[in-house]
């Protein structure tokens, strides 16, 4: 019976050693995979997340400003249309005024 207990103890030690060895191998493999991925990502010249978020925020702000300016231009154009419509003779069908002609003085005026 004692030899069986001794064999089981030895088997438990071997199993424990194998498990710890496998855990170490797992850690090594994870480290190697992580290094390979980092190398691949650095070769791809990807943008870090914080820089992406900063540019995204800038683009959103620029879009908001552009929309605000668009609304302002629409308002100003509306005001300009109402002002030109209220002035008599300034509508779409109004004739253009003729430029004034002045008499020339000098040798070309004699005739």
C-alpha positions as CSV (number, residue, x, y, z in Angstrom):
1,X,0.0,0.0,0.0
2,X,2.9,2.2,0.8
3,X,4.3,1.8,-2.7
4,X,1.0,2.8,-4.2
5,X,0.8,6.0,-2.2
6,X,4.4,6.7,-3.2
7,X,3.6,6.2,-6.8
8,X,0.5,8.5,-6.5
9,X,2.6,11.2,-4.8
10,X,5.2,10.9,-7.6
11,X,2.5,11.1,-10.2
12,X,0.9,14.2,-8.5
13,X,4.3,15.9,-8.5
14,X,4.9,15.1,-12.1
15,X,1.4,16.4,-13.0
16,X,1.9,19.6,-11.0
17,X,5.2,20.2,-12.7
18,X,3.7,19.6,-16.1
19,X,0.8,22.0,-15.4
20,X,3.3,24.8,-14.3
21,X,5.4,24.1,-17.3
22,X,2.4,24.4,-19.6
23,X,1.4,27.6,-17.9
24,X,4.9,29.0,-18.5
25,X,4.7,27.9,-22.2
26,X,1.3,29.6,-22.5
27,X,2.7,32.8,-21.1
28,X,5.6,32.6,-23.5
29,X,3.4,32.0,-26.5
30,X,1.1,34.9,-25.5
31,X,4.1,37.2,-25.3
32,X,5.4,36.1,-28.7
33,X,2.0,36.6,-30.3
34,X,1.6,40.0,-28.7
35,X,5.0,41.0,-30.1
36,X,4.1,39.8,-33.6
37,X,0.8,41.7,-33.5
38,X,2.5,44.9,-32.3
39,X,5.1,44.6,-35.0
40,X,2.4,44.1,-37.7
41,X,0.4,47.0,-36.4
42,X,3.4,49.3,-36.3
43,X,4.2,48.3,-39.9
44,X,0.6,49.2,-40.9
45,X,1.1,52.8,-39.6
46,X,-2.2,52.8,-37.8
47,X,-3.4,55.8,-35.8
48,X,-3.5,55.5,-32.0
49,X,-7.0,55.6,-30.5
50,X,-6.4,58.9,-28.6
51,X,-5.4,60.7,-31.8
52,X,-8.3,59.3,-33.6
53,X,-10.7,60.5,-30.9
54,X,-9.1,63.9,-31.0
55,X,-9.5,64.2,-34.8
56,X,-13.1,62.9,-34.6
57,X,-13.9,65.6,-32.0
58,X,-12.4,68.3,-34.2
59,X,-14.4,67.0,-37.2
60,X,-17.6,67.1,-35.2
61,X,-16.9,70.6,-34.0
62,X,-16.1,71.7,-37.6
63,X,-19.4,70.2,-38.8
64,X,-21.4,72.0,-36.2
65,X,-19.8,75.3,-37.1
66,X,-20.4,74.6,-40.8
67,X,-24.1,73.9,-40.1
68,X,-24.4,77.1,-38.0
69,X,-22.8,79.2,-40.8
70,X,-25.1,77.6,-43.3
71,X,-28.1,78.6,-41.3
72,X,-26.7,82.1,-40.9
73,X,-26.2,82.4,-44.7
74,X,-29.7,81.2,-45.4
75,X,-31.1,83.8,-43.0
76,X,-29.0,86.6,-44.6
77,X,-30.1,85.5,-48.1
78,X,-33.7,85.5,-47.0
79,X,-33.3,89.1,-45.6
80,X,-31.6,90.2,-48.8
81,X,-34.4,88.8,-50.9
82,X,-37.1,90.5,-48.9
83,X,-35.3,93.9,-49.0
84,X,-34.9,93.7,-52.8
85,X,-38.5,92.7,-53.3
86,X,-39.8,95.7,-51.2
87,X,-37.8,98.3,-53.3
88,X,-39.8,99.5,-56.3
89,X,-38.0,98.9,-59.7
90,X,-35.6,96.5,-58.2
91,X,-37.5,93.3,-58.8
92,X,-36.6,90.5,-61.3
93,X,-38.4,92.2,-64.2
94,X,-37.0,95.7,-63.7
95,X,-35.0,97.4,-66.5
96,X,-31.5,98.3,-65.9
97,X,-30.7,102.0,-65.7
98,X,-28.8,103.5,-68.6
99,X,-25.4,104.9,-67.7
100,X,-25.1,108.7,-68.0
101,X,-23.1,110.0,-70.9
102,X,-21.1,113.0,-70.5
103,X,-20.0,115.3,-73.2
104,X,-16.4,115.2,-74.0
105,X,-14.4,118.3,-74.1
106,X,-11.4,118.5,-76.3
107,X,-10.4,117.8,-79.9
108,X,-12.7,114.8,-80.4
109,X,-15.8,116.8,-79.3
110,X,-15.3,119.4,-82.1
111,X,-16.9,118.4,-85.2
